[in-house]
Amino acid sequence: MKRLPLYLWACPNTLVGLAWALLARATGGGWSIHTGVIEAHGGWVKPILERLPFVRGGAMAITIGHVVLAQTRAALDVTRTHERVHVKQYERWGPLFTPAYVLAGAWQWARGNDPYRDNPFEVEAYSESG
């Protein structure tokens, strides 16, 4: 019950992630719930993640609220610790997370840094996940 406010605060983002999870499932992918987070993989989500423009080489997984989307089921296992840091960030920032993330990346790009690797949200996730 103490986590309910966190789910509600992140809910606008989670609804967007849920739409992507439904797309994955409807196009041949799979989904499950793991530690209170919806995890979806495959289907049309896979080629989208492979071509994410702001991540060199695409992304194995991405978090949107309490939803993690991954290229494959194996990618969910490999990225789980990193993506759970992003879930906590969504719980902290709520609907402000996406604009904050984009602005942080744009700021890094404007400074001549990598908008993904030098983004403070990614720096935190990589430092906590190893």
C-alpha positions, 0 to 999 in steps of 0.5 A, a space after each residue: 500500500 505504501 507504493 501506491 503513491 509511487 505508482 500513481 505519480 508515475 502513472 502517466 508514463 506507465 500508460 504510455 509504456 503499457 501501450 507499447 507493451 500491448 503493441 509488443 504482445 499483439 505483434 508476437 512478443 511476450 510480457 510478464 510482471 516481474 517485481 511489480 514492473 511490466 516487462 514486454 519484449 519482442 514483436 514490433 518493439 524489437 526493431 524500434 529499439 534496434 533503431 533508437 536514434 539517440 542511442 548509438 547501435 540502438 537499445 537493448 531495453 527502455 523503461 517507460 514508467 513501470 514498464 520495461 520494453 526489451 528486444 528479447 526476453 534475454 535482454 530483460 534479464 541482462 538489463 533488469 538492474 539498470 532498468 530498475 534504476 530508471 523505474 525508481 527515477 520515474 517514481 521520483 520524477 513522475 510526469 516530469 521524468 521524460 522532459 527532464 531526461 530529454 533536457 538533460 540529454 540536450 544539455 549534454 549534447 550542447 556541451 559537446 558530450 554524448 547525450 545518452 552516456 553523459 545524461 545524468 539519469 544514465 550515469 546514475 543507472 550505470 553507476 548503480 547497475 555496474 
